Amino acid sequence: MTGDAITPGLEPPLPPPIEPADAYAELAAALEALPTGRHRRLATQMVESLTELFRIRPALVDMKITGAALAEMGEAFEMFAPYEDAPKVTIFGSARTRENDPLWHAARDVAADLARAGWMVITGAGPGIMQAAMEGAGREQSIGVSIRLPFEQGANPVIAGDEKYVSMKYFFTRKLMLVKESRGFICLPGGFGTLDETFELLTLTQTGKGLPVPIVFLDTPGDPYWETVHDVIDGLLVQRGLVAPADTSLYLVTDDCHRAVDEVLRFYSNYHSLRYVGDLLVMRLQHAVTDEQLDTLNSRFGHLCKSGSIARVDALDPERKERDQVDLPRIAFVFAKHGYGELRALIDTLNSFAPPV
């Protein structure tokens, strides 16, 4: 990462210098403009963290990394803000895939189907699979988060110049945005970059650092790229006890574009979202569970409870204060915070309870 931080020719020009007194005044005004409560407390903590950073007198390269990362995260947050409520899917895949490749057509088709279902499509804004997906979704439904590299061109023609496009210096900030903003993921074949993105996504989901999401490994008929990756995971990692068998349920391998789209959409057919309130994991649902369904959940997944059982609950006080989906039915339990593959199975079971459309 340090090498990336000092790669010549990739850094935007520095802004004109500002006097310390003016900087302090701008900072104080910005803090005062924030809503009271958690927003202002978190902002104050950020200022305290920066103050501590300055106190230790970090090396120049460390200052550059911190400054650039904060700046581009701020730019990306601002870009994504108008689309906060729109469901989004991120599509990963190779920049080297050509238009005559079946994978190109698969990326375009799944993106088009998801866009028709009301989803926005996020990609790395480059050529290949990324461009194919954006062509399928269309410019209006596409969001691009690119990486600045010395040997690659800028954004593809679908998204270049659009207000829904941002360019990042660091891979880690780019991956943060690609993952944070999405409610589903379609992974097509690619090289080191695609595998890096995919396995970081799996790691975040497996460890609970990321929210449960539908993850699809999409092949094309007769070209079992992801099927081969799955065989390696199962034969090398699972068999050695390095990955739990249930963790392979965190993703779906398919060569059927319609099944890939259905996997994303079906994930939210009853399950809506989750959050923690203290020790409680609260799952918000589209439809309330019946007594019989609740018994099924406790019978199959009661071992995921650190204590107590899975129960129906009303919106809890922190949710009410934040007006966080207060009208949705809920279940809650004290999750042991391991076995996220089985948590995914619980979500699948909840979705099986959804009334047929």
N, C-alpha and C positions, 0 to 999 in steps of 0.2 A: 504494500500500500504506500510505503514511503516513496518508492520509485514512481508510482503513479502521481504522487503529490508534486513531484518536481519535473514531470514530463514537459519539455519545452513546447511552446506553441499551442497549448491546450487551455491555458488559463485566460479568463476574461480580463480585460484591463482593470487595474485597481481604480476605485472611485477616488475623486479628488479628496485631499485630506480635510478633516474637520477638526476644529479646535476642541480640546477636551471639555471646556465649559459648555460649548454648544452641544456636544454629545451628551453630557450629563442632563442638560435641559430637555433634550429630545427624549431621552430615556424616561425621565420623570413624567413628562407629559404623556408618553405612551402608557406608562403604568397607571396613571390616574384615569386614563380613558377606558381602561378595562373594567368589565363588570366586577363588582365586589364579590367576595366569596372565593371559590376554588380557582377561577381564572387568575385573579390577582395574586393569590397565594402561590400558585405554580409559577407565575411570572417572576415573583420575588425570589423563589428558589432558584430559578434559572440565572437571575442576576447574581445571586450568592455563589452559584457554581462558577460563573465566569470570573467573579472577583477572586475566588480561590485559585482558579487557573492562572490569572495574572500574577497572583502573589507568589506562586512557585517559579515564575520567570521561565516559562517553557522555551524550548528551542524554536527558532524561527519557523522551521518546517512544521512543528506541531501547531503553531499559531495559524499557519496557512491552511493546514488540514481542518482545524476547528472552524476557522472563518468561512472557508469555502463550503464545508458541509452545512453549516447553519444557513448560509445564504441560499444554497440551492434547495434545501428543504423548505425554506420559507417561500421560495418561488413556486415550488411544486404544490405546497399546501394551498397557496392562493389560486393556482390554476385549477386544482381539483374542487375547490370549495363550491362553485355553482352547481356541481353535479353530485353533491353529497348524498342525495336521496335516490339517485339512479342506481339500479343494480348493475354491477360491472363484472366482466369476466376477463382475465388475463390469458393471452395465448402466447406460449413460448414456442420457439422453433428456430431452425437454422436460417441465417442470412444468406446462405449459399444455394438454397433451393430455387430451381428454375421454374418458369411458367409451364413447361411441358411435363413437370413431375406430378404424379398423382397426389403427392403430399400438398402441393400448391393448391390443387382443386379441393382437397379435403379441408384445408385451413379456410379457404374462401367460403366453402359451403357451410361449415359449422358457424362461422362468424355471421354469415347472412341469416341463418336460422335463428341464432340468438338475438340478433338485432331486431328481427321481425317480432320476437317475443318481448321486446322492450328493454333489452340489455344493451349497455355500452360495452365496447370491446377495447381493451388496453393492450398495446404491444410495445416492443422496444423501438418502434418507428423506423426500423431499418428496412432493407430489401428482403427478398426471400419470403419465408413464412409470414413475417411481420407485415409485409406489404400485401400479401395475398389475403390475410385476415382483414386488413383495413379496406381492401377493395370489396370484400364480401359485406362488411358492416356498413360501408359508406362513410364519407367524411364526417357527416353530422353525428354519427354514432361511434366515432373512433376517438381514442385518446392515445397520444404518443409520449413515451418517456425514453429518450435515446441516451446513449453514452458517447462521449466525445473521444474518438480514437484517431491516431495519426494516419492510419492506413484505410479508413473507411469514410465514405461520403456522409453527408448529413441525413436529414429525414427523407423518407420516401415521398414521392410526389402526391400521394393521397393526403398526407397530413402536414407537409411542409408549409410553413407560414400560418398555420391555423392557431387560434387562441388556445386550443386544447393540446398543445405540444410544448414540451419542456425538454431541455438538454442538460444532462448531468455530467459532472466530472468524475465522480466516484461510482464504482459498481455498488458499493454498500448502500449509498443513498438511493440509487436507482432501484435496487432490489427492494428496499424498504417501501418505496412508492408502488411498485408493481404488486407487492403482496398486501400491503396495508389497505389499499383501496378496493380490493377485489373480493367478490363473494363466490368465485368459482375459477377454476383453472383448467385449461386444455393444453397439454404438453405434446407437441409434435417432435419428431426426431431432430436432433441437432448435435453440435459438437460440445466442446468443453463448456462454453457459456451456457448452453441449454441445460446440460447436466448439472452444472453448478446451481443454476436457478431452481431446477427441479428438486435436487436433493436438499437444498436449503429449505425449500418449501416443505418437503417431507419431514425434515428435522424439526422445524417450527411446529408442525402439526402433531408430530409424535410426542414432543416434549411439553405440549400445552402452551408454548410461547406464542403460537398462532391460534386463531379460532378454528374450530372445525369447519371445513369447506369441502365441496366436491372437487376432486382432483381426477382428471381423466388423462390417461396415456393413450394417445390416438395414433394407431398405425394405419396403413392401407393394406388391403387384401394382398397376400403374397409377399409382404415386406415386414417381417416380424421384429422390428427394431425394439419396441418396448416390451414385447413378449420375451425377447432375449434378455433384456435388462431384468424383467421380473424373474426369469429363471435363475439368473445370477443371485438376485436378492434371496430367493427361496432356497436355492441350493447351497449358497455360500454363507449368507448371513443368518438366515433362519435356522439352518441345520447346525450351525456352530453355536447357536444360542445367543448370537449377537443382536438379533432383532426378534421381537416376539411374533409368533405366527399371526396374531390378530392385527399386527401393524400393517400387514399386506392388504388389509381391508380399507386402509386409508386412501387407496387409489383404485381405479378401474382401468383395466387394459382392454381395449376394443379396437377393431378395425371398421366399425360401423359408425358413420357420422351421426345418424339419427339417434343411436344409443348414447353417443357422447353428449349430444344436446339434451336428451331426456335425463341423463344423470345429473346435469347441472340444474335443470328445472325441477325435477322431482325432489331434490334435496330440500327445497323450500315449500313443498306441497302442504306440510303441516308444521314442521319445525320452522321457527322464525329467526331466533337469535338466542344468545346466552350472555350472561354476565355473572360475576361473583358479587355477592353482598356478604361481607365478612367471610365466614367459612362456607356459606351456602352457594352452591352452583344453581343458578336460576335459569331455567329454559322457558322461553316464551314461545307459545304455540298459536297456530291459526285456529285450532279446534280443541275444545276442552276434552280431556281424557275421561272415559267412563270408569266406574268402579272396577269393572272387569278388566279394562285395559290397564288400569293402575296395578291391579294384581299381577298381570302379565309382566309389567315392567319390573316389579319387585322380585318376581320369581326368576326372571332371566338376568337381571342386572343389579339385584340387591347387593351383590358382593362388591360393587363399585362404591358403596357407601362406607365412609370411614366410621360413621355411627348413624343410628336411626335408620330411616327408610325413605324411599321416594314418595313424596306427598304432593297433593295439590295445594297451591298457596295463592293468595291475592298479591297484588303488587306490594313490594316492601317499601318501607319509608324512604330509603335513598332513591329508589326508582320514582316514587311519587314526587319527591322534591325536585328531581331532575326531569320530570315528565317523560320518563323513559318507557314507552310502550305500555302505559298503565292499563289500557283497555284489553290487552291480550290475556287469555288464560295462561296459567303457568303450572309447572311442576318444579320442585326444588329438592335438593339433597346435599348432604355433606360429602363431597366428592373426595376420594382418597388421593386424587391428583396423580394417578398413574393408570396405565391401561387406556390410553386415548384411542387405540384401535377399537376397543370395546365400547368406548363412548360413541364412536361413529356408528357402531352397530345399534346402540340405543336410539340414535337419531333415525337410522333406517327403520327401526321398529315403529317409532312415532309416526313416520311418514306413511307406513303401511296402515295406520289407523285413519288416515285422511279419507273423507268421503269421496267416492269416485266422481270425476268431473263429468 
